[in-house]
Structures are given as C-alpha cells and as structure tokens.
C-alpha cells in the first residue's frame, strides 16, 4: 500500500483526532494545559504512529509502531473516562470511548494480520 491515508485504521484514527478536538473544545479553560492537552496529544499520537510505522523498512517495525499507537489509544480511553467522571464531556465521552475502542480493535486486527505475514514468508 503506497499511502497511509488509504489504511482504514488511519482514517478511523484521524476521525478520532477530529472528534477529540471537537469535544475538548468545550472543556473548562483551566484544563487547557492539563486534560485537554493530554487527550489531544494521545489522539494525535495514534494517527502519527500509524503514519510513521507505515513507512518503516520492515513489517516488524510497523508492528512496533502499531503497538505504540495502541498504547496511546488505551491512554485516551482513560482520559475520556476521567473527563466523564469530572463531568467535562456532558455525554460526549461515551462517543469518544466507542470510537477509541473501534480504533483499538482495528489496530489489533492489523497487528495480527501483519504478524501472520511476517511468520508465513
């Protein structure tokens, strides 16, 4: 595949970034350098690691970057739960958690697919 933009997992992760920015725009101003920044950083990290890993020389390296993206996905899930508990998200946190879970499942699927390719060559 020649471009990361054609990867369905990247497309879904990019959608997650946009949704994270949309939701966190409504958080309290005092969270600008706290939870807002952490959530946005974690969401962007997912897409960025997919992008960077896609161009690596080996599939094993790509798997490593997908694992890092998956860690960022779990991190974002926690921040969403925290935002919900702090009553910042006003019901929007569940949408982010659902979208983050979808990305996580897609990352797992892609990692398994690539892992099979590496071991069946």
Secondary structure, 3 states (H helix, E strand, C coil): CCCHHHCHHHHHHHHHHHHHHHHHCCCCHHHCCCHHHHHHHHHHHHHHHHHHHHCCCCHHHHHHHHHHHHHHHHHHHHHHHHHHHCCCCCCHHHHHHHHHHHHHHHHHHHHHHHHHHHHCC
